[in-house]
Amino acid sequence: PGTVPEGDNTAAQGAALLGLVLHAGEGENKAESEQDMKDLLQCMVENKCLVEPVPTNFLCNVVSNDSQVSPVCFNQFSAVIANLEDSERQVGECFIDMIDHAEHTSVGVGVPASFKLDAYTEAEHRDIASCLTRKLLIEGPDIGLGSIIRGFGELWDIVMFIQEIIEKGIDIPGGE
């Protein structure tokens, strides 16, 4: 039997990311750039955006309702979202049930100015994070998951190499 990775290490964040992707369902992005997705994943892992509570940490690191403050991975998120047709509206759809429908202003990439993260429950954060994840993933049931796994795979290979060196050391030819 295996163990479920915990904490803020890369394996735990990878497991959290897969959970977020699986909960989100099929992707909606018709033209996602694989490099942009890799850049977003790298930013999220480096800044521990995929630790518990995952939906809340994901949201506070990629979206903001404050034009003065840019979340740590906002630029990378925006680069992936930029590939969406009518991205402002599509991202705004993720917040539609959370805001005053009379308000039409947005800050950033379709995030309503009235949206305040701390005013919503963890379940609502999960719904918004799932919706945004669908906007990030390339269209199709398996293709989006594949791009996540490929992007995360490069980071995973590096982490596993470093872990092996730490656990087993380095063999030096002719050494003891």
Secondary structure, DSSP 8 states (H G I E B T S, - for coil): ------TTSHHHHHHHHHHHHHHH-SB-BSS--HHHHHHHHHHHHHTTTTSSSHHHHHHHHH--S-TT---TTHHHHHHHHTTSTTHHHHHHHTTTTTS-TT---EETTTEETT--GGGS-HHHHHHHHHHHHHHHSBBBTTHHHHHHHHHHHHHHHHHHHHHHHHHH----TT--
